Amino acid sequence: MNSSDTYQICSRCVSDTTIPDIQFDGKGICNFCQIHDSLDKQFPLDGRGEQKLNQIVEKIQKDGQAQKYDCIVGISGGADSTFCLYMAKKLGLRPLAVHFDNGWNSEASVSNIKNAIRKLEIDLKWITADFEEFCDIQRSFLKASVPDAETPTDLAIHAVLHRTAAENGVKWIINGMNFRTEGIQPLKWSYTDGRYVRSVQEEYGRRPLVMYPNLTISDMINFSLFKGIKTVPLLAYMDYSKEETKDILKREVDWTDYGGHHFESFYTRFVITDILWNKFRIDKRKVQLSAAVRSGKLTRYEALEVLKAPPSGDPEVTGIVLGKIGVTEEEFGEILSLPPKTFLDYSTSYPLIRVLKWPIKLACSLNLIPRIFYEKYLGAHV
């Protein structure tokens, strides 16, 4: 909540003072709306955006002409990543699909991946985590009492995509990040950093990081500056509609809806309801719905109506997750009662990121680092 501790909601979207580090201007418009407008200029949806995307596609093709693949596309089985793979092929690219299996895939997500690969005739690299080690890391993040319990998965995905790109001599990674549909998550809800994972695991874990594909700041410097690997948020260049996308995917690649935002993973569903809502009273739908309002996909009234009903959990999913990670109901009750913390309570690379603010901004202007990285880590105050 902001320093005044007085409830306020943005006059333009549905972001409010339950979101960390939110600020409002004289018109009552929040800083996340201002970040959205800044990114809108970077990724215009008119002819300029189409021209820019065509230039990127030509560059990807040129850089990869001597390689078997010219880009890497991460795929989870969800709508966004599957559509990215579909569009990469449609744009004339030669993608290698990469899936990081942390042991929590639903049957629908696995089916979606296999169907897309078969229909689009694309090669797939399936990377499987050491499940016992990964569960230990996930338990550590639960015990750390932080809201970003999905950081180990998010970071590992980035790591395997960059490693696979480097191994195959590929210079481009395509992802489904889209500020117009996902919004910008506040840093205290979704901080991602290899040093952070290591420090939490050292404090709460039972085993050291051995097989886990970590990704540190020095790793990112190596991949971005020395190996020249760039990331393209493909969907940000399109007037993207989730519902239209689902219809296309059902028709073209036999895609199946899994019933909710990010519900392709049992663990993600558990985090959204049991951790974020039940423990922290965090409703990430505010961020996503705000993005939809800013983008004209929903009215503010419609978004507020959605938020009247709290996020709904599934006791069966909760039981499955606790059983698989080896946490008893009593232990889980203790975890839920722990005082809330954030990444600022642990050892991270964030102080270094702050020091490198201007070099990072320069790197973004040179397209060495995605602009969205700067906006998330340095655009809003912590």
C-alpha positions as CSV (number, residue, x, y, z in Angstrom):
1,M,0.0,0.0,0.0
2,N,1.2,3.5,-0.6
3,S,2.6,5.7,2.2
4,S,-0.7,7.3,3.1
5,D,-2.3,3.9,3.9
6,T,-5.5,5.4,2.5
7,Y,-7.4,3.3,0.0
8,Q,-7.5,4.7,-3.5
9,I,-8.3,3.2,-6.9
10,C,-7.0,4.4,-10.2
11,S,-9.4,6.7,-12.1
12,R,-8.5,5.0,-15.4
13,C,-8.0,1.3,-14.6
14,V,-8.8,-1.0,-11.5
15,S,-5.4,-0.9,-9.9
16,D,-5.6,0.2,-6.3
17,T,-3.5,0.7,-3.2
18,T,-3.4,-3.0,-2.4
19,I,-0.8,-3.1,-5.2
20,P,2.8,-2.3,-3.8
21,D,4.5,1.0,-4.9
22,I,1.4,2.3,-6.7
23,Q,1.4,6.1,-7.1
24,F,-1.2,8.5,-8.5
25,D,-0.9,11.7,-10.4
26,G,-3.1,14.8,-10.0
27,K,-5.8,13.2,-12.1
28,G,-5.8,10.0,-10.0
29,I,-4.2,8.0,-12.7
30,C,-1.7,5.4,-11.5
31,N,2.0,4.9,-12.4
32,F,1.2,1.5,-14.0
33,C,-1.0,3.3,-16.5
34,Q,1.9,5.6,-17.3
35,I,4.2,2.6,-17.8
36,H,1.6,1.1,-20.1
37,D,1.5,4.3,-22.1
38,S,5.3,4.4,-22.4
39,L,5.3,0.8,-23.7
40,D,2.4,1.6,-26.1
41,K,4.8,4.1,-27.8
42,Q,7.5,1.4,-28.0
43,F,5.1,-1.1,-29.5
44,P,2.6,0.8,-31.6
45,L,-0.3,-1.2,-33.1
46,D,-0.5,0.9,-36.3
47,G,1.6,0.5,-39.5
48,R,4.7,1.4,-37.6
49,G,4.4,-1.6,-35.4
50,E,3.8,-3.9,-38.3
51,Q,6.8,-2.5,-40.1
52,K,9.0,-2.9,-37.0
53,L,7.9,-6.5,-36.6
54,N,8.6,-7.2,-40.3
55,Q,12.1,-5.8,-39.8
56,I,12.7,-8.0,-36.8
57,V,11.5,-11.1,-38.7
58,E,13.9,-10.3,-41.5
59,K,16.7,-9.8,-39.0
60,I,15.9,-13.2,-37.3
61,Q,15.9,-14.9,-40.7
62,K,19.2,-13.3,-41.7
63,D,21.0,-14.1,-38.4
64,G,19.8,-17.7,-38.5
65,Q,20.3,-18.5,-42.1
66,A,23.4,-20.7,-41.4
67,Q,21.6,-22.6,-38.5
68,K,19.0,-25.3,-38.4
69,Y,16.8,-23.0,-36.3
70,D,16.6,-19.2,-36.4
71,C,14.7,-18.7,-33.2
72,I,13.7,-20.3,-29.9
73,V,10.1,-20.3,-28.7
74,G,9.2,-21.4,-25.2
75,I,5.9,-23.4,-25.0
76,S,3.8,-24.2,-21.9
77,G,0.6,-25.5,-23.6
78,G,-1.1,-22.2,-22.7
79,A,-2.8,-20.0,-25.3
80,D,-0.1,-17.3,-25.4
81,S,2.9,-19.5,-25.9
82,T,1.1,-21.8,-28.3
83,F,0.0,-18.8,-30.4
84,C,3.6,-17.5,-30.4
85,L,4.7,-20.8,-31.9
86,Y,1.9,-20.7,-34.4
87,M,2.7,-17.1,-35.5
88,A,6.5,-17.8,-35.7
89,K,5.8,-20.5,-38.2
90,K,3.2,-18.4,-40.1
91,L,5.8,-15.5,-40.3
92,G,8.2,-17.8,-42.1
93,L,10.5,-18.5,-39.2
94,R,12.2,-21.8,-38.3
95,P,11.6,-22.1,-34.6
96,L,12.8,-24.7,-32.1
97,A,10.1,-25.2,-29.4
98,V,11.4,-25.6,-25.9
99,H,9.4,-26.8,-22.9
100,F,10.6,-26.7,-19.3
101,D,8.8,-29.5,-17.4
102,N,8.9,-28.8,-13.7
103,G,6.6,-31.8,-12.9
104,W,3.3,-29.8,-12.7
105,N,1.9,-30.0,-16.2
106,S,-1.8,-30.8,-16.5
107,E,-2.9,-33.4,-19.1
108,A,-4.4,-30.6,-21.2
109,S,-1.1,-28.7,-21.3
110,V,0.8,-31.8,-22.4
111,S,-1.8,-32.6,-25.1
112,N,-1.7,-29.0,-26.3
113,I,2.1,-29.0,-26.7
114,K,2.1,-32.3,-28.5
115,N,-0.7,-31.3,-30.8
116,A,0.9,-28.0,-31.7
117,I,4.3,-29.6,-32.5
118,R,2.7,-32.3,-34.7
119,K,0.4,-29.9,-36.5
120,L,3.0,-27.2,-37.1
121,E,5.8,-29.8,-37.8
122,I,8.2,-28.1,-35.4
123,D,11.0,-29.8,-33.5
124,L,10.6,-29.8,-29.7
125,K,13.2,-29.9,-26.9
126,W,11.7,-31.1,-23.7
127,I,13.8,-30.3,-20.6
128,T,12.8,-32.0,-17.4
129,A,13.6,-30.7,-13.9
130,D,15.0,-32.9,-11.2
131,F,11.6,-33.1,-9.4
132,E,12.9,-33.8,-5.9
133,E,15.3,-30.9,-6.1
134,F,12.6,-28.6,-7.7
135,C,10.1,-29.5,-5.0
136,D,12.7,-28.7,-2.3
137,I,13.1,-25.2,-3.9
138,Q,9.4,-24.7,-4.0
139,R,9.1,-25.7,-0.4
140,S,11.8,-23.2,0.4
141,F,9.9,-20.4,-1.2
142,L,6.8,-21.3,0.7
143,K,8.8,-21.2,3.9
144,A,10.3,-17.9,2.9
145,S,6.8,-16.4,3.1
146,V,7.1,-14.4,-0.1
147,P,4.4,-13.9,-2.7
148,D,6.6,-14.7,-5.7
149,A,6.5,-18.4,-5.1
150,E,6.6,-19.0,-8.9
151,T,10.0,-17.3,-9.3
152,P,11.9,-20.7,-9.4
153,T,9.8,-21.8,-12.4
154,D,9.9,-18.4,-14.2
155,L,13.6,-18.1,-13.8
156,A,14.3,-21.7,-14.9
157,I,12.2,-21.1,-18.1
158,H,14.3,-18.0,-19.0
159,A,17.5,-20.0,-18.2
160,V,16.7,-23.0,-20.4
161,L,15.6,-20.8,-23.3
162,H,18.8,-18.8,-23.2
163,R,21.0,-21.9,-22.8
164,T,19.2,-23.7,-25.7
165,A,19.7,-20.6,-27.8
166,A,23.4,-20.5,-27.0
167,E,23.8,-24.2,-27.6
168,N,22.2,-24.0,-31.1
169,G,23.9,-20.7,-32.2
170,V,20.5,-19.0,-32.2
171,K,20.3,-15.2,-31.6
172,W,16.6,-14.8,-31.0
173,I,14.1,-15.9,-28.4
174,I,10.4,-15.3,-28.9
175,N,8.1,-15.1,-25.9
176,G,4.4,-14.4,-25.2
177,M,4.9,-11.5,-22.7
178,N,2.3,-8.9,-23.5
179,F,1.8,-5.8,-21.3
180,R,-1.6,-5.2,-23.0
181,T,-3.1,-8.4,-21.6
182,E,-0.8,-9.3,-18.7
183,G,0.0,-5.9,-17.4
184,I,3.1,-5.1,-15.4
185,Q,3.4,-7.1,-12.2
186,P,4.7,-5.0,-9.2
187,L,8.2,-6.0,-8.3
188,K,7.3,-7.1,-4.7
189,W,4.9,-9.7,-6.2
190,S,7.1,-11.1,-8.9
191,Y,10.8,-10.5,-8.4
192,T,13.0,-12.8,-10.5
193,D,16.8,-13.2,-9.9
194,G,19.2,-16.1,-9.6
195,R,20.9,-14.8,-6.5
196,Y,17.4,-14.5,-4.8
197,V,16.7,-18.2,-5.6
198,R,20.1,-19.2,-4.2
199,S,19.7,-17.2,-1.0
200,V,16.2,-18.5,-0.2
201,Q,17.4,-22.1,-0.9
202,E,20.4,-21.7,1.3
203,E,18.2,-20.5,4.2
204,Y,15.3,-22.9,3.9
205,G,16.3,-25.8,1.6
206,R,17.3,-29.3,2.5
207,R,19.6,-29.7,-0.6
208,P,22.0,-27.5,-2.6
209,L,21.2,-26.3,-6.1
210,V,22.7,-28.9,-8.4
211,M,20.5,-29.6,-11.4
212,Y,18.4,-26.5,-11.2
213,P,19.0,-24.2,-14.2
214,N,19.7,-21.0,-12.4
215,L,20.1,-17.6,-14.1
216,T,22.2,-14.9,-12.5
217,I,22.9,-11.3,-13.6
218,S,26.3,-12.3,-14.9
219,D,24.6,-15.1,-16.9
220,M,22.3,-12.5,-18.5
221,I,25.2,-10.2,-19.3
222,N,26.9,-13.1,-21.0
223,F,23.9,-14.2,-23.0
224,S,22.8,-10.6,-24.0
225,L,26.1,-8.7,-24.5
226,F,28.6,-11.4,-25.4
227,K,26.4,-14.0,-27.2
228,G,24.1,-11.4,-28.7
229,I,20.9,-13.2,-27.7
230,K,17.8,-11.0,-27.9
231,T,14.2,-11.6,-26.7
232,V,11.2,-10.5,-28.8
233,P,7.8,-10.1,-27.1
234,L,5.9,-11.1,-30.3
235,L,2.4,-10.5,-29.0
236,A,3.2,-6.9,-28.1
237,Y,3.3,-6.1,-31.8
238,M,-0.2,-7.4,-32.4
239,D,-3.8,-6.4,-31.5
240,Y,-4.0,-9.5,-29.5
241,S,-7.3,-11.0,-28.4
242,K,-7.2,-14.0,-26.1
243,E,-10.6,-15.3,-27.1
244,E,-10.0,-15.0,-30.8
245,T,-6.6,-16.7,-30.3
246,K,-8.3,-19.6,-28.5
247,D,-10.6,-20.1,-31.5
248,I,-7.7,-20.0,-33.9
249,L,-5.7,-22.5,-31.9
250,K,-8.7,-24.9,-31.5
251,R,-9.2,-24.8,-35.2
252,E,-5.6,-25.0,-36.3
253,V,-3.7,-27.1,-33.8
254,D,-6.4,-29.0,-31.8
255,W,-5.8,-26.8,-28.7
256,T,-7.9,-27.4,-25.6
257,D,-8.9,-24.8,-23.1
258,Y,-7.7,-25.7,-19.6
259,G,-10.2,-23.6,-17.7
260,G,-8.5,-20.6,-16.3
261,H,-5.6,-18.1,-16.6
262,H,-2.4,-20.1,-16.1
263,F,-4.3,-23.2,-15.0
264,E,-2.1,-25.3,-17.4
265,S,0.0,-25.9,-14.2
266,F,-1.4,-27.4,-11.0
267,Y,1.2,-25.6,-9.0
268,T,0.4,-22.2,-10.6
269,R,-3.3,-22.6,-9.8
270,F,-2.3,-23.5,-6.2
271,V,-0.1,-20.4,-5.9
272,I,-2.8,-18.0,-7.3
273,T,-5.5,-19.1,-4.8
274,D,-3.9,-20.8,-1.8
275,I,-0.8,-18.6,-1.5
276,L,-1.5,-15.2,-3.2
277,W,-5.1,-14.9,-2.1
278,N,-5.5,-16.9,1.1
279,K,-2.2,-15.9,2.6
280,F,-1.4,-12.4,1.2
281,R,-4.8,-11.3,0.0
282,I,-3.1,-10.5,-3.4
283,D,-5.4,-10.6,-6.4
284,K,-3.3,-10.5,-9.5
285,R,-6.4,-10.3,-11.6
286,K,-6.3,-6.5,-10.8
287,V,-3.1,-6.2,-12.8
288,Q,-4.4,-8.3,-15.8
289,L,-7.9,-6.7,-15.8
290,S,-6.3,-3.2,-15.6
291,A,-4.2,-4.1,-18.7
292,A,-7.4,-5.1,-20.5
293,V,-9.2,-1.9,-19.5
294,R,-6.2,0.3,-20.7
295,S,-6.2,-1.7,-24.0
296,G,-9.9,-1.3,-24.6
297,K,-10.7,-5.0,-24.2
298,L,-12.9,-4.4,-21.2
299,T,-14.7,-1.5,-19.6
300,R,-13.7,-0.4,-16.2
301,Y,-17.2,-1.3,-14.9
302,E,-16.8,-4.9,-16.4
303,A,-13.5,-5.3,-14.7
304,L,-14.8,-4.1,-11.3
305,E,-17.7,-6.6,-11.6
306,V,-15.3,-9.5,-12.2
307,L,-13.3,-8.5,-9.0
308,K,-16.4,-8.6,-6.8
309,A,-16.0,-12.4,-6.6
310,P,-12.7,-13.5,-5.0
311,P,-10.3,-15.9,-6.7
312,S,-11.7,-19.4,-6.3
313,G,-9.5,-22.3,-5.3
314,D,-9.9,-26.1,-5.6
315,P,-9.4,-28.2,-2.5
316,E,-8.5,-31.2,-4.7
317,V,-5.7,-29.3,-6.4
318,T,-4.5,-28.1,-3.0
319,G,-4.3,-31.7,-1.8
320,I,-2.5,-32.8,-4.9
321,V,0.2,-30.1,-4.6
322,L,0.8,-30.6,-0.8
323,G,1.1,-34.3,-1.3
324,K,3.6,-34.0,-4.2
325,I,5.9,-31.5,-2.5
326,G,5.7,-33.3,0.9
327,V,4.0,-30.7,3.0
328,T,1.5,-31.8,5.6
329,E,-1.7,-29.8,6.3
330,E,-0.3,-28.8,9.6
331,E,2.9,-27.5,8.1
332,F,0.9,-25.7,5.4
333,G,-1.1,-24.0,8.1
334,E,2.1,-22.8,9.7
335,I,3.3,-21.5,6.4
336,L,0.1,-19.5,5.9
337,S,0.5,-18.0,9.3
338,L,4.1,-16.8,8.8
339,P,4.5,-13.0,8.7
340,P,4.6,-11.8,5.1
341,K,8.0,-10.9,3.5
342,T,9.3,-9.8,0.1
343,F,12.4,-10.2,-1.9
344,L,13.9,-7.2,0.0
345,D,14.2,-9.5,3.0
346,Y,16.7,-11.7,1.2
347,S,20.0,-11.4,-0.6
348,T,19.4,-10.4,-4.2
349,S,21.0,-8.6,-7.1
350,Y,18.5,-5.8,-6.9
351,P,21.0,-3.2,-5.4
352,L,23.3,-3.9,-8.4
353,I,20.4,-3.5,-10.8
354,R,19.6,-0.1,-9.2
355,V,23.3,0.9,-9.6
356,L,23.2,-0.1,-13.2
357,K,20.0,1.8,-14.0
358,W,21.5,4.0,-16.7
359,P,23.5,1.3,-18.5
360,I,20.4,-0.9,-18.4
361,K,18.3,1.9,-19.9
362,L,20.9,2.4,-22.7
363,A,20.9,-1.4,-23.3
364,C,17.1,-1.2,-23.7
365,S,17.4,1.6,-26.2
366,L,19.8,-0.5,-28.2
367,N,17.4,-3.5,-28.1
368,L,19.9,-5.6,-26.2
369,I,17.5,-6.0,-23.2
370,P,13.7,-5.9,-23.5
371,R,12.2,-2.5,-22.6
372,I,9.7,-4.2,-20.3
373,F,12.7,-5.3,-18.1
374,Y,13.5,-1.7,-17.4
375,E,9.9,-0.7,-16.8
376,K,9.3,-3.5,-14.3
377,Y,12.6,-3.3,-12.3
378,L,13.4,0.4,-12.6
379,G,10.3,2.1,-13.9
380,A,8.3,1.9,-10.7
381,H,9.8,2.8,-7.3
382,V,10.3,0.2,-4.6
